Each structure stands twice: as C-alpha cells, then as structure tokens.
C-alpha cells in the first residue's frame, strides 16, 4: 500500500483544489445561465386575450354582428343595418348601402339561411377552425340564380379593435332588386306563431327582441 506523507497529501489536495477552481471558472457561467432558464422552461405563461372597448353596435364578434343586423332589420331600421356591411371604398359611391341592407334581409328571408346561434363565434378573433383564415367567418349560406354561396363576415381593424362586417365579396353577390311582398320587412309582416318557426324567430328570441 502506498504511503502518503503530509506534504504529499497537501500537494494532492492543492492540485484538486486548483482543478476545481479552473473547472468552475469555465462552467459556472453556463451553469448559472442554465439555472436561470429552468423556471422559464418549466412554467409556461399564458397570454391573456386583449380586452377591447365595447362597440355600440356590438360588432366586436361575429355573433354580435349577426345579432345586431337581425335586430336592425326586424325593426325596419335599414340605415342602422347598413352599418354591419363592409362597402368597398372603390364602389361606395355607386352602392346604396341602405338598399343593400334591405336586399340582404330579403335574400335571407327567401333564399338564405343562418347557422345556429351557438355555432357562430362570440370571440373577437372569430372561429379558428373553419379553414377560412384568421379574418373571415362563415355565418350562413344563400342562393342566387340557383347558385349557392357562403355568407362571410370579415374582421376589419379599427383603432379600438376588430369590427366584424358582412364582407364586400358577399355583398357583391346580392342582387339589389329582389321581389318583395310589401314595403315592410318580412320579419315584421308575419304573425308571432309563424315567426317562431321562421329562421328569424330563433334569433329574435335569443337576442331578446319582442316578436310582436
């Protein structure tokens, strides 16, 4: 067995001490940086959804836009209903937004349908799983000249937050001249019993608008 003298033991300890000092001098920065990353790697912070001020017409979400448009046309307020439409600025001078809002209502009455209320997104970002892109939401279908097409809402940025409006592409497919049975909106002409069976009835009841 090898015998260590006190001087030899001190020398060995000194070598190990020097070795540890050199090792730590190279490794400590990495160790400290890795240690500082551990809390961030193990705890994932969830980002809160941005809070937007309320829009007076309820257009912050697709569902709010559908509610607002139906409520407006149910009262025959087509000027207000036109505020839920995205009119192309290039065509704005040639388009009567009030007449277009009335035509959209008549088209929905006669040749259109709206998705069930619960399916339409009530979030500012809209539906994220409809494969239409982040700024588009499908809320129903309509048929013109035997050709069916989707009714699309489009998110438009404003300083206060997103505004969901019927897209200009959808509005371009709506004929302005649609035969109407009278001057009043169809939703106001039928009796409450029939209205509850009509597509408008479901939405009017859900948004709290009186049926008569």
C-alpha positions as CSV (number, residue, x, y, z in Angstrom):
1,X,0.0,0.0,0.0
2,X,1.3,3.4,-1.0
3,X,2.0,5.7,2.0
4,X,1.3,9.4,1.7
5,X,3.4,11.8,3.7
6,X,1.7,15.0,5.0
7,X,3.4,17.1,2.3
8,X,2.2,14.8,-0.4
9,X,-1.4,14.9,0.9
10,X,-1.3,18.7,0.9
11,X,0.1,18.7,-2.6
12,X,-2.7,16.4,-3.9
13,X,-5.3,18.5,-2.2
14,X,-3.9,21.6,-3.7
15,X,-4.0,20.1,-7.2
16,X,-7.6,19.1,-6.7
17,X,-8.5,22.5,-5.4
18,X,-6.8,24.2,-8.3
19,X,-8.6,21.8,-10.7
20,X,-12.0,22.6,-9.2
21,X,-11.3,26.3,-9.4
22,X,-10.4,26.0,-13.1
23,X,-13.4,23.8,-13.8
24,X,-15.8,26.1,-12.1
25,X,-14.3,29.2,-13.8
26,X,-15.2,27.6,-17.2
27,X,-18.5,26.0,-16.2
28,X,-20.1,28.5,-13.8
29,X,-21.4,30.9,-16.4
30,X,-23.2,28.2,-18.3
31,X,-24.5,26.6,-15.1
32,X,-25.8,30.0,-13.9
33,X,-27.4,30.6,-17.3
34,X,-29.0,27.1,-17.4
35,X,-30.2,27.6,-13.9
36,X,-31.8,30.9,-14.8
37,X,-33.6,29.2,-17.7
38,X,-35.1,26.4,-15.7
39,X,-38.1,28.4,-14.3
40,X,-38.9,29.7,-17.7
41,X,-38.8,26.3,-19.3
42,X,-40.9,24.6,-16.7
43,X,-43.6,27.3,-16.3
44,X,-45.5,28.3,-19.4
45,X,-47.1,31.7,-19.2
46,X,-50.5,32.0,-20.9
47,X,-51.1,35.3,-22.7
48,X,-54.3,37.0,-21.8
49,X,-56.7,37.8,-24.7
50,X,-56.6,41.5,-25.4
51,X,-59.6,43.5,-24.0
52,X,-61.3,45.8,-26.4
53,X,-63.8,48.6,-25.6
54,X,-67.4,47.7,-26.4
55,X,-68.7,48.7,-29.8
56,X,-72.0,50.5,-29.6
57,X,-73.4,48.2,-32.4
58,X,-72.0,45.0,-31.0
59,X,-69.7,44.3,-33.9
60,X,-66.7,43.1,-31.9
61,X,-67.6,39.5,-32.6
62,X,-69.3,37.6,-35.5
63,X,-72.2,36.7,-33.3
64,X,-72.7,40.3,-32.2
65,X,-72.8,41.4,-35.8
66,X,-75.4,38.8,-36.7
67,X,-77.4,39.8,-33.7
68,X,-77.2,43.5,-34.5
69,X,-78.1,43.1,-38.1
70,X,-81.1,41.0,-37.4
71,X,-82.3,43.3,-34.7
72,X,-82.0,46.3,-37.0
73,X,-83.8,44.8,-40.0
74,X,-86.5,43.4,-37.7
75,X,-87.3,47.0,-36.7
76,X,-87.1,48.2,-40.3
77,X,-84.0,50.3,-39.5
78,X,-82.0,49.7,-42.7
79,X,-79.8,52.7,-42.1
80,X,-78.5,51.1,-38.9
81,X,-78.4,47.6,-40.6
82,X,-76.1,49.1,-43.3
83,X,-73.5,49.7,-40.6
84,X,-73.0,46.0,-40.5
85,X,-71.9,45.9,-44.1
86,X,-68.4,46.4,-45.5
87,X,-68.8,48.5,-48.5
88,X,-65.8,48.6,-50.9
89,X,-64.5,52.1,-50.8
90,X,-63.9,52.0,-54.6
91,X,-67.6,51.1,-55.1
92,X,-69.1,53.1,-52.3
93,X,-70.3,56.0,-54.5
94,X,-72.1,53.5,-56.7
95,X,-73.7,51.5,-53.9
96,X,-76.7,52.3,-51.8
97,X,-75.8,50.7,-48.5
98,X,-79.4,51.1,-47.1
99,X,-80.9,49.4,-50.2
100,X,-78.2,46.7,-50.0
101,X,-79.0,46.0,-46.3
102,X,-82.7,45.5,-47.3
103,X,-81.8,43.3,-50.2
104,X,-79.6,41.1,-47.9
105,X,-82.5,40.8,-45.5
106,X,-84.9,39.8,-48.3
107,X,-82.4,37.3,-49.7
108,X,-82.0,35.7,-46.2
109,X,-85.8,35.5,-45.9
110,X,-86.3,33.9,-49.3
111,X,-83.2,32.1,-50.3
112,X,-80.8,32.1,-47.4
113,X,-80.1,30.5,-44.0
114,X,-78.0,31.4,-41.0
115,X,-76.0,29.0,-38.9
116,X,-77.3,28.0,-35.5
117,X,-76.7,30.8,-33.0
118,X,-74.4,28.6,-30.8
119,X,-72.1,27.8,-33.7
120,X,-71.4,31.5,-34.6
121,X,-68.3,32.7,-32.8
122,X,-68.7,35.1,-29.9
123,X,-64.9,35.9,-29.7
124,X,-63.2,38.9,-31.2
125,X,-60.8,36.6,-33.1
126,X,-63.7,34.7,-34.6
127,X,-63.7,30.9,-35.3
128,X,-60.2,29.4,-35.6
129,X,-61.1,26.0,-37.0
130,X,-63.1,26.9,-40.2
131,X,-60.2,26.9,-42.6
132,X,-61.1,30.4,-43.8
133,X,-58.2,32.3,-42.4
134,X,-58.0,34.5,-39.3
135,X,-60.2,37.4,-40.5
136,X,-63.1,35.5,-42.1
137,X,-66.0,33.7,-40.6
138,X,-68.8,31.8,-42.3
139,X,-72.2,32.5,-40.8
140,X,-74.6,31.0,-43.3
141,X,-75.5,30.3,-47.0
142,X,-77.6,31.9,-49.7
143,X,-78.7,31.0,-53.2
144,X,-78.9,33.4,-56.2
145,X,-79.9,32.1,-59.6
146,X,-79.7,28.5,-58.3
147,X,-76.1,29.1,-57.3
148,X,-75.3,28.7,-53.6
149,X,-72.6,30.6,-51.8
150,X,-71.4,31.2,-48.3
151,X,-72.3,34.3,-46.3
152,X,-68.9,35.6,-44.9
153,X,-68.1,38.1,-42.2
154,X,-64.8,39.9,-42.4
155,X,-62.8,41.3,-39.5
156,X,-61.8,44.9,-40.1
157,X,-59.2,46.6,-37.9
158,X,-60.1,49.9,-36.2
159,X,-58.2,51.9,-33.6
160,X,-60.4,50.5,-30.9
161,X,-60.3,46.8,-32.0
162,X,-61.8,44.5,-34.7
163,X,-65.2,45.1,-36.3
164,X,-66.9,42.2,-37.9
165,X,-68.9,43.1,-41.1
166,X,-70.5,41.3,-44.0
167,X,-67.7,41.0,-46.4
168,X,-67.6,43.0,-49.6
169,X,-67.3,39.8,-51.6
170,X,-70.5,38.5,-50.1
171,X,-72.3,41.8,-50.8
172,X,-71.3,41.7,-54.4
173,X,-73.3,38.6,-54.9
174,X,-76.5,40.1,-53.6
175,X,-78.9,41.4,-56.3
176,X,-80.3,44.8,-55.4
177,X,-83.6,44.1,-57.0
178,X,-85.4,41.3,-55.0
179,X,-89.1,40.9,-55.3
180,X,-90.8,41.9,-52.0
181,X,-94.4,41.3,-51.0
182,X,-94.6,44.7,-49.4
183,X,-92.8,47.7,-48.0
184,X,-92.4,46.3,-44.5
185,X,-89.7,43.8,-43.7
186,X,-90.9,40.2,-43.9
187,X,-89.9,39.7,-40.2
188,X,-92.5,42.3,-39.2
189,X,-95.3,41.1,-41.5
190,X,-95.8,37.5,-40.2
191,X,-97.6,36.6,-37.1
192,X,-95.8,35.6,-33.9
193,X,-96.8,32.0,-34.2
194,X,-95.3,31.7,-37.7
195,X,-92.3,33.8,-36.7
196,X,-91.2,31.3,-34.1
197,X,-90.9,28.7,-36.9
198,X,-89.0,31.0,-39.2
199,X,-85.3,31.4,-39.1
200,X,-85.6,35.0,-37.8
201,X,-87.7,33.8,-34.8
202,X,-84.9,31.8,-33.3
203,X,-82.5,34.8,-33.3
204,X,-85.1,37.3,-32.2
205,X,-85.9,35.2,-29.2
206,X,-82.2,34.6,-28.3
207,X,-81.3,38.3,-28.5
208,X,-84.3,39.4,-26.5
209,X,-86.2,41.3,-29.3
210,X,-90.0,41.1,-28.9
211,X,-91.8,39.0,-31.5
212,X,-94.8,41.4,-31.7
